[in-house]
């Protein structure tokens, strides 16, 4: 994958449109979905998910419990266990 500090998280944040740009920062380039549609956070969310490094998921959850917990936070529908 790459060494610590190589920019893996920064790349994922750029691809998922999660970088808040300020006056002293500049992010340039074009990211296209399937070489056609400009990638936005909404479009990315329709087709993919990205759990950031600092996401809080309790270590004592099973995989199923962690996924249900995360889905309930994100989705506007009731998730059955």
N, C-alpha and C positions, 0 to 999 in steps of 0.2 A: 504494500500500500504506500509506504513512504515513511520517512523519519519524522519524529516530532518537530513541528515548526515548518514542515515542508509546504503547508498551505492547503491541506486536504479539507479542513473545516471551512476555510475561506472560500474555496472552490464550491463546496456544497451550498454555502450561504448565498453565493452569487447565482448559482444555477436555480435555486429555489426562490430567488428574489427576496431574500431576507436581510439584505444589507441596507441599513438606513444611511443614506448619503447626507453629508453635511457640506457646508460651504468649502471646507478645506480638503474634502475628499473628492476623488474623481474615479468613476468606474465607467469604462468605455467598452464597447463591443456590441455584438448582436448575438442573441441566443434564440435559435429557432427550434420550435417543436416539430419534429419530422421534416425538417428543412423547409417549412412553410410558414407556420403561424409564430409570431413573436411570443416568446415565453413570458407569461405573467405569473404572479403568485396564485391567482385563481386557476389558471390553466394547469399549472403544476399540481395544485391540490386536487384537481379532477382526475389525474392519472397516476400520481405518485404520493408518497409520504416520506418525510425526512424527520427523524427524531434527533434533535440537537443534543450535543454532548452534555449540556447542563440540565437536560430534562429530568424531572424527578419521577422515578418509578421505584416503588418500595422494594428493597432487596428480598423481603420475605414473601412477596407475591409469587405465585406460580406464573408460568408464561401466559396461561389462559387468563388469569386474574389481571395481570399487567395489561394485556391487550384490551380486555373489557373495560378496565379503568380508563385507559387512554382514549378508547372509542367513545365512552360516555362523556368525556370532557370535550371532545371535538364534534361529535355528531349531535344533531337535534332530534334524534329518534331514540326510543327506548331499546336498549340492548339486553336481550335475555341471556341469562347465565346457563 
